[in-house]
């Protein structure tokens, strides 16, 4: 009887420990689809990790203070399929990031596109015009993704 109880206790503990790993948030739980945002800054780091990659960048505010932003992206495999490589974005690169602001008001956002200083655009997430909330930052007049069907 003691052996069975011990086995059940261990199995229960393992099950409880696995719950946080199984949890996943939805876009709507964390980001506001009605608040598209475009932010210009300097890359400090790209965390190429699961379950979501993060682009970290600094933005100089109008008052001269430095804001440290984080933009959640697709996981590495998703970024790779969108054309990203580990060296696509490097510390020091100037970028314009479009996406959706976090509901909690912090300097956190979901990434839709990253535009490099040379004009290259990297996509993260749904193709423009098909993003969470039914649209992309920039609205109906946003430029179409290369190779995407024309907007009607």
C-alpha positions in Angstrom: 0.0 0.0 0.0 2.8 2.4 0.9 4.5 1.6 -2.5 1.4 2.4 -4.4 0.9 5.7 -2.5 4.5 6.7 -3.2 4.2 6.0 -6.9 0.9 8.0 -7.1 2.5 10.9 -5.2 5.5 10.9 -7.6 3.3 10.7 -10.7 1.1 13.5 -9.3 4.1 15.7 -8.7 5.4 15.1 -12.2 2.0 16.0 -13.6 1.8 19.2 -11.6 5.4 20.2 -12.7 4.4 19.7 -16.4 1.4 22.0 -16.2 3.3 25.3 -16.7 5.0 23.9 -19.7 1.6 22.9 -21.3 0.2 26.4 -20.6 0.1 28.8 -23.5 -1.4 32.3 -23.8 -3.6 33.5 -26.7 -2.9 36.7 -28.6 -6.1 38.3 -27.2 -5.1 37.6 -23.7 -1.9 39.6 -23.9 -2.1 42.0 -26.8 -4.7 44.5 -28.0 -5.6 44.1 -31.6 -7.2 47.6 -31.6 -3.9 49.2 -30.7 -1.5 48.8 -33.6 1.8 50.4 -33.0 5.0 51.3 -34.9 8.2 51.8 -33.0 11.6 52.9 -34.2 14.7 51.8 -32.3 18.1 50.2 -32.1 18.4 46.4 -31.7 20.1 45.2 -28.5 19.5 41.5 -28.9 17.4 38.9 -30.7 16.5 35.9 -28.4 16.1 33.1 -30.9 14.3 30.7 -28.5 11.2 28.6 -28.0 8.3 29.0 -27.5 8.6 32.6 -28.8 11.6 34.6 -30.0 12.0 38.1 -28.7 13.5 41.1 -30.4 14.9 43.5 -27.8 15.5 47.1 -28.8 16.0 50.6 -27.3 13.8 53.6 -28.2 14.8 57.1 -27.5 11.6 58.9 -26.1 10.7 62.5 -27.0 11.9 63.5 -23.5 15.3 62.0 -24.1 14.9 59.0 -21.9 15.6 55.5 -23.1 12.8 52.9 -23.3 13.8 49.3 -23.4 11.3 47.5 -25.6 10.7 43.7 -26.2 8.8 42.5 -29.3 7.5 38.9 -29.2 8.0 37.0 -32.4 7.3 33.6 -33.8 9.4 30.7 -32.6 12.7 30.2 -34.4 11.2 27.7 -36.9 8.4 30.1 -37.8 10.9 33.0 -38.2 13.1 30.7 -40.4 10.1 29.9 -42.6 9.4 33.6 -42.9 13.0 34.1 -44.2 14.8 35.2 -41.0 18.2 33.9 -40.2 20.1 34.2 -36.9 22.1 37.0 -38.4 19.2 38.8 -40.0 19.0 41.3 -37.1 22.1 42.2 -35.2 22.8 44.4 -32.1 23.2 48.0 -33.3 20.8 47.7 -36.3 18.2 50.4 -36.7 14.7 49.0 -37.1 11.1 50.0 -37.4 8.9 47.4 -35.7 5.1 47.2 -36.4 2.7 45.1 -34.4 0.3 45.3 -31.5 0.9 46.8 -28.1 0.6 44.8 -24.9 -2.6 45.2 -22.9 -0.7 46.0 -19.7 0.8 49.2 -21.1 4.4 48.0 -20.8 7.0 48.4 -23.5 6.0 45.0 -24.9 4.4 44.2 -28.2 3.6 41.4 -30.7 5.7 41.7 -33.9 4.0 41.9 -37.3 7.0 43.3 -39.3 10.5 44.5 -38.8 11.8 47.0 -41.4 15.6 47.3 -41.5 17.4 50.6 -42.3 18.1 49.4 -45.9 14.3 48.9 -46.4 14.3 45.1 -46.1 11.2 43.9 -44.4 11.1 40.8 -42.2 7.7 39.3 -41.3 6.7 37.7 -38.0 3.3 36.3 -37.7 0.3 36.5 -40.0 0.8 38.1 -43.4 -0.2 41.7 -43.4 -3.9 42.3 -43.7 -4.5 38.9 -42.1 -3.2 39.5 -38.6 -4.9 39.0 -35.2 -7.9 41.2 -34.9 -8.5 41.1 -38.7 -5.9 43.6 -39.9 -2.3 44.7 -39.9 -0.8 47.8 -38.4 -1.3 50.6 -41.0 -4.8 49.4 -41.9 -6.2 48.7 -45.3 -3.6 50.8 -47.1 -0.6 49.0 -45.7 1.7 47.7 -48.4 1.1 44.1 -49.5 3.5 41.4 -48.5 5.7 40.4 -51.4 4.2 37.4 -53.2 0.8 37.8 -51.3 -2.4 37.9 -53.3 -3.6 41.5 -54.0 -5.9 43.2 -51.6 -9.5 43.5 -52.8 
